[in-house]
């Protein structure tokens, strides 16, 4: 995903809880259909971290096909 300037973690042991250095997580993008409870849970979790990731949200664009990514305030 170099063209998107992002990294994805592929864990050969399968899904589940995996630990990695906290500073490696630099941003979280909420999907268009995330529920408010889940968004609130992740936001509160992010606030407690010593290395706080940037929080962004995807939304459907109005007049064209695609997503706009915006900073969550």
Steps between C-alpha positions, in 0.01 A plus 500: 500500500789731428292722269259561791791564740368244746607172650286202587593230742463146372544256784596146396358361826151620407263754646484599863678732738857578397737737674734744327678818608243770581672769293446300178129584496486855362140529379162329503244546224139436600298342220179654365278253678662489844250515784512791743569268797801346324627842392470628857680191638795539262517876558516454879763227461710726276489784754652274767806407295833675552547508120161626386408401143335751270128419465345529156159409359397392152181639350335445165553787258186684391547556129750235398593140566748473782575573862619815669725455803457767766662569836276410795474786749 
